[in-house]
């Protein structure tokens, strides 16, 4: 069994709330980094919005992370669509008889 398959219980603490996660050993550092980043974000929100309570700060933080997630998901979808379009265009060019070169005048390109 490799380290990705073995799962361990990790206790996470966000804003004083503790909960357990079962994660692969390979993801343990990622979980700890996420926990630390969330604590850092909460600390910054507390400093920026001193009049807000813990519950409101956590709601703001949840929105902050969710909006970033959805923006990245949308960006990823657009990039996938662009990549698929490029693949379709490459296929079209490869299959276009007018674009086929006999190779006589072809210039060798060294990509490195």
Long-range contacts (C-beta under 8 A, 24 or more apart in sequence): 14-38, 14-39, 14-42, 15-39, 15-42, 15-54, 15-57, 15-58, 38-65, 41-65
